Amino acid sequence: MTTSSRAGGPLEAKMTQAEIRALEHAGRSSMAWPNEGYDEPSHANDVFRALIPAAFILAAAAALMVALF
């Protein structure tokens, strides 16, 4: 008979209070709640300007595929 009455048996690892506390704090610190606003300029205009030629390229590729089939 084993010395442990738990279902995991005598070789089951037990967490210390320090390990539990460390995991709880790690979970809280990884949450994405910034204290400050985003101070950098937005790059949305650059993204939209890049999408315009990309849309033409995709339209040309679609037209070529339709023409071939």
Secondary structure, DSSP 8 states (H G I E B T S, - for coil): --S--STT-TT-----HHHHHHHHHHHHHTS---SS---S---HHHHHHHHHHHHHHHHHHHHHHHHH-
